[in-house]
Amino acid sequence: MVRCSVRSYGAKVPPRERRPRLLLTSELAEELGVSARLIQQYRHDGILTPTMETPKGHARWDLEDVRKQLRALREKNG
């Protein structure tokens, strides 16, 4: 059973240590060894989809999610 904290409005939120850390585009690029501009271009072209977007439109990325997206793209393109 996963324990969750409950916010005052009743939404269950996983404990902080269990939530994946979302990366900035520059941090993701560094982890993948590519430029931030390439990540931005892939996002613009629809190749990569961010895990979340801030209200002002900034992307936040989960590293494992991006790796899955890239793996699927590689498999699709042979």
N, C-alpha and C positions, 0 to 999 in steps of 0.2 A: 504494500500500500504506500502510495506517495503522499507525504504530508505536504499540505499547502497552507500558506498563510492566507488570511482572509482580509481584504481591505474593507474599509468602513461601508462601502456600498455593496458588499457581498460577493464581488468577483473573486474566484479562487485564483491565486497566483502561485506558481511553483516557488519554492525557496530560492533565493538569489544564487546560491551555489550550484543549483541544478539547471539554471537557465543558461543557454549558450551565450557567450559574450559576442555581441554584434560589433563588427569592425567597420571603421570608416573606409572609404574607397582607397585612400592612400595606404592604410594598414593592410587591406586585402592585397593590394598590388605588391607590397613588400613581401607578404607571406608567399605569394605565387611567383615572385621573381619577375614581374612585368611592370610596365609603367601604369600609373594611375590613369593616364589618358587612354590607354588601351581598354581598361576596365570600363571607363566612361563610354567609349565608343561601342563596346560590346553591349552595354546597357541600352544605349540609344538605338542600336540596330536590332534589339530584341534577342540577342544571343544569350545574355545573362539577365536574370531577374533578381533584384535585391530581395532579401528576406523581409525588409520593411522599408518604408519611406517616411521620413519625418514630415510634419505638416508643411514645412517649407520646401519639400521636395528633395532632401538629401537622402542618399541611399545608405542603408545599413546592411551589412552582409554577415551571414553565418558561413564560416570557412568550409565546413563539411557540406553544407547545402550547395555552395558554389562548386566544390569538387564533384559533387553528384551531377550537377548541370553540365560541367565540362566532360565528365565521363560519358554521359548520355549523348552529348554532341559528337564525341569521338566515335562512339559505337554506331550512331546514325550515319555518319559520313564515311565509315569503314576505315 
